[in-house]
Amino acid sequence: MRIIIAAVGRFRKGPERDLFDTYAKRTHWRIDLKEVEAKERVTGPERQKQEGELLQRAIPHGAMVIALDERGTPQSSKKLALTLKNWQNQGQSTFVFLIGGADGFDEQVRKRADLLLSFGAVTWPHMLVRAMLAEQIYRTESILSGHPYHRSG
């Protein structure tokens, strides 16, 4: 399984990056982080459009796309693991997680996504979301392999 995390903005050294790296190294799946930034200093819908185009260029042909979106559907870790497993059983091997910029996603990105996933109703710092996503990817792998890292209540 290949995982691509395509995200707006650039990681800097710090605790969020360290946490991301910790979980990315724990998984046996290949995780590629592709960071994009709009070069022009625009705001609002134009910025969303530019970032959306950059994010969509990071999606390989045939990949399943999961956009992290506050308006998306919250899922338990177990449900997310089963979703990825079902896609994998259907022959999918590449999964792209998209993390948008401060203004959110352009509507074209939302339409392209196979799943709009929410990490809850609260707003998270985008650099922290990368670390949280890496942990969820590791957790998903643990659930699917029967590793005791994940405990259901």
SVG drawing of the C-alpha trace seen along z (x, -y; Angstrom):
<svg xmlns="http://www.w3.org/2000/svg" viewBox="-20 -39 34 49">
<polyline fill="none" stroke="black" stroke-width="0.4" points="0.0,0.0 1.3,-3.5 0.1,-6.5 0.6,-10.1 -0.2,-13.0 -0.5,-16.1 -0.6,-19.2 -0.6,-23.0 2.3,-24.6 5.7,-23.5 6.7,-21.7 9.4,-23.2 11.5,-21.6 9.6,-21.2 7.4,-19.0 4.7,-18.5 7.3,-17.4 9.0,-15.1 5.6,-13.5 4.8,-13.1 8.2,-11.4 7.7,-9.1 4.4,-7.7 5.5,-7.6 8.5,-5.5 6.4,-3.1 4.2,-2.0 5.3,0.5 3.4,-1.3 5.1,-3.7 4.2,-7.3 5.2,-10.2 4.6,-13.8 4.1,-16.2 3.9,-19.8 2.6,-22.5 2.4,-26.3 0.7,-28.8 3.3,-31.3 1.0,-34.2 -0.2,-36.1 -3.9,-36.0 -6.7,-35.3 -10.1,-33.6 -11.5,-31.7 -8.5,-32.5 -6.2,-31.0 -8.4,-28.0 -8.4,-27.5 -4.6,-27.7 -4.0,-25.4 -6.6,-23.0 -4.8,-22.8 -1.5,-22.1 -3.0,-19.4 -4.7,-17.7 -1.4,-17.5 -0.1,-15.4 -2.7,-12.8 -1.5,-9.8 -3.9,-8.4 -6.3,-5.8 -5.5,-6.8 -8.3,-6.9 -8.6,-10.4 -9.4,-11.2 -9.8,-15.0 -9.6,-16.1 -12.5,-18.5 -14.3,-20.0 -17.6,-19.4 -16.7,-15.8 -17.9,-12.7 -16.3,-11.8 -15.3,-8.1 -13.9,-6.0 -10.4,-4.6 -11.9,-1.1 -14.3,-2.4 -11.5,-4.2 -9.4,-1.0 -12.3,1.0 -12.8,-1.7 -9.2,-1.4 -9.3,2.4 -12.4,2.5 -10.7,0.2 -7.6,2.4 -9.7,5.5 -11.1,3.8 -7.6,3.5 -6.7,0.0 -3.1,-0.3 -2.5,-4.1 -4.3,-6.4 -3.9,-10.1 -4.9,-12.2 -5.3,-15.9 -4.8,-18.6 -5.9,-22.0 -4.8,-25.5 -6.2,-28.1 -9.1,-28.9 -10.1,-25.2 -10.6,-23.3 -11.8,-24.5 -15.0,-22.9 -13.2,-20.9 -11.1,-19.2 -14.1,-18.3 -15.8,-16.8 -12.6,-14.8 -12.4,-13.2 -13.7,-9.7 -14.1,-10.4 -14.5,-13.7 -13.1,-12.9 -13.5,-15.1 -11.3,-15.0 -14.1,-16.6 -15.9,-19.9 -13.1,-21.8 -10.4,-23.5 -6.9,-22.0 -3.6,-23.6 -2.7,-22.2 0.8,-21.1 -0.7,-19.2 -3.2,-17.6 -0.3,-16.0 1.0,-14.4 -2.5,-13.3 -3.0,-11.8 0.3,-9.9 -0.8,-8.5 -4.2,-7.4 -2.4,-5.8 -0.3,-3.8 -3.4,-3.0 -5.1,-1.8 -2.3,0.5 -2.3,1.8 -6.0,2.5 -5.8,4.3 -2.8,6.4 -4.3,7.3 -1.5,5.5 -2.6,4.5 -1.8,0.8 -5.5,0.0 -7.8,0.8 -11.6,0.6 -13.8,-0.1"/>
</svg>
